[in-house]
C-alpha cells in the first residue's frame, strides 16, 4: 500500500495483516507514517496504490460508509468537540451502522452502550455534557464509542494520550481483552514498553517504510531502535515485557574557571 498527501508520498509500499485475536502495534519516530498507515487501513485515506481487503474478500474501497462501520472502528488522534451533547449520546453514535431509519432496528443497542461505558470507566459520567470533561475523560468517551460499534477490527491511534498512569493501564487492558475476545486490533503507540507488553506483533516504521515486523523481542532490539530513533537506546528483557530506555547523557567535566 502506498499513501500520499497530494504529491507527497508518506507511506511507501507497506504491507500489513491484522489477524483476529491479535494486537498489532505500529511504532516508530514522529513523522514515520504510523497514523497515515492506520487511516489507510480504514479506507478513510484512499491509497494511491494497493488496497484494503477483508478476510471474506471484500475490498474496503467498494463498501459504503455503514458497511465499513460494521466491520472496522477507528479511534483517531483528534475528534470533534460536541457542544450540548451528553456522554451517552456520543457513545450512541457508535451504533449508527446497526440502526435503520429513525434509529430503529437496534434492540440491544442500549445494553451495548452501557457495557461500553462501563468498560471504559465512564458510566458515572453518562449524563454529563462532553464539553465539560477533561481531555482524558473525553478520550475514554471516544474509545467507548468505538467499542459500541462492535466491529471485528478496531484501530486505535495513540489511545493512551492525555491519560494518567492508571487509565493508561486500564486502556491497555481493554486492548488486550478485545484481542482475547477475537477482535483484530491495530494500535499506534509511542511508548515502546507499552507496545512490548500489549502486542503480539510489532511493526516498526521509519520514513514511511516498514523496516521490521515480528514479535516484540524480535523487533524492539537495541540496535534497531537506536538506528530508527537516532539516539542510543538500551533494551533489557523483563518478565512481562521489555525495559527500553534512551542511554543516559554523559555529563562533561566542569570547565575550569580562572581564579
ChimeraX attribute file (.defattr): number of C-alpha atoms within 10 A of each C-alpha:
attribute: neighborCount
match mode: 1-to-1
recipient: residues
	/A:1	18
	/A:2	20
	/A:3	25
	/A:4	18
	/A:5	13
	/A:6	8
	/A:7	7
	/A:8	8
	/A:9	13
	/A:10	20
	/A:11	25
	/A:12	17
	/A:13	13
	/A:14	15
	/A:15	13
	/A:16	13
	/A:17	12
	/A:18	19
	/A:19	17
	/A:20	17
	/A:21	19
	/A:22	22
	/A:23	27
	/A:24	28
	/A:25	28
	/A:26	27
	/A:27	24
	/A:28	24
	/A:29	16
	/A:30	13
	/A:31	13
	/A:32	20
	/A:33	25
	/A:34	30
	/A:35	21
	/A:36	19
	/A:37	25
	/A:38	22
	/A:39	21
	/A:40	20
	/A:41	24
	/A:42	21
	/A:43	19
	/A:44	15
	/A:45	15
	/A:46	20
	/A:47	20
	/A:48	14
	/A:49	11
	/A:50	13
	/A:51	17
	/A:52	19
	/A:53	14
	/A:54	14
	/A:55	9
	/A:56	6
	/A:57	8
	/A:58	11
	/A:59	13
	/A:60	21
	/A:61	15
	/A:62	11
	/A:63	12
	/A:64	9
	/A:65	12
	/A:66	12
	/A:67	13
	/A:68	18
	/A:69	22
	/A:70	18
	/A:71	17
	/A:72	22
	/A:73	24
	/A:74	25
	/A:75	22
	/A:76	18
	/A:77	13
	/A:78	9
	/A:79	10
	/A:80	5
	/A:81	10
	/A:82	12
	/A:83	10
	/A:84	11
	/A:85	14
	/A:86	18
	/A:87	27
	/A:88	24
	/A:89	16
	/A:90	19
	/A:91	25
	/A:92	21
	/A:93	15
	/A:94	25
	/A:95	24
	/A:96	18
	/A:97	17
	/A:98	19
	/A:99	14
	/A:100	10
	/A:101	7
	/A:102	6
	/A:103	12
	/A:104	11
	/A:105	11
	/A:106	14
	/A:107	10
	/A:108	10
	/A:109	20
	/A:110	14
	/A:111	10
	/A:112	21
	/A:113	26
	/A:114	18
	/A:115	16
	/A:116	27
	/A:117	25
	/A:118	14
	/A:119	18
	/A:120	21
	/A:121	17
	/A:122	19
	/A:123	17
	/A:124	10
	/A:125	16
	/A:126	19
	/A:127	12
	/A:128	16
	/A:129	17
	/A:130	23
	/A:131	15
	/A:132	12
	/A:133	14
	/A:134	11
	/A:135	14
	/A:136	16
	/A:137	20
	/A:138	20
	/A:139	23
	/A:140	24
	/A:141	26
	/A:142	24
	/A:143	25
	/A:144	29
	/A:145	27
	/A:146	25
	/A:147	26
	/A:148	25
	/A:149	27
	/A:150	20
	/A:151	17
	/A:152	19
	/A:153	24
	/A:154	25
	/A:155	26
	/A:156	23
	/A:157	23
	/A:158	17
	/A:159	23
	/A:160	23
	/A:161	15
	/A:162	16
	/A:163	19
	/A:164	10
	/A:165	9
	/A:166	8
	/A:167	18
	/A:168	17
	/A:169	14
	/A:170	16
	/A:171	19
	/A:172	18
	/A:173	13
	/A:174	16
	/A:175	24
	/A:176	20
	/A:177	14
	/A:178	21
	/A:179	24
	/A:180	14
	/A:181	12
	/A:182	14
	/A:183	22
	/A:184	23
	/A:185	26
	/A:186	27
	/A:187	26
	/A:188	25
	/A:189	21
	/A:190	19
	/A:191	13
	/A:192	20
	/A:193	18
	/A:194	19
	/A:195	26
	/A:196	22
	/A:197	17
	/A:198	22
	/A:199	24
	/A:200	18
	/A:201	22
	/A:202	27
	/A:203	23
	/A:204	25
	/A:205	24
	/A:206	20
	/A:207	17
	/A:208	22
	/A:209	18
	/A:210	22
	/A:211	15
	/A:212	15
	/A:213	18
	/A:214	14
	/A:215	15
	/A:216	24
	/A:217	15
	/A:218	12
	/A:219	19
	/A:220	25
	/A:221	17
	/A:222	17
	/A:223	13
	/A:224	16
	/A:225	22
	/A:226	17
	/A:227	12
	/A:228	19
	/A:229	14
	/A:230	10
	/A:231	11
	/A:232	16
	/A:233	19
	/A:234	16
	/A:235	19
	/A:236	12
	/A:237	11
	/A:238	10
	/A:239	7
	/A:240	10
	/A:241	17
	/A:242	20
	/A:243	16
	/A:244	21
	/A:245	14
	/A:246	14
	/A:247	12
	/A:248	9
	/A:249	7
	/A:250	6
	/A:251	6
	/A:252	6
	/A:253	6
	/A:254	6
	/A:255	6
	/A:256	6
	/A:257	5
	/A:258	4
	/A:259	3
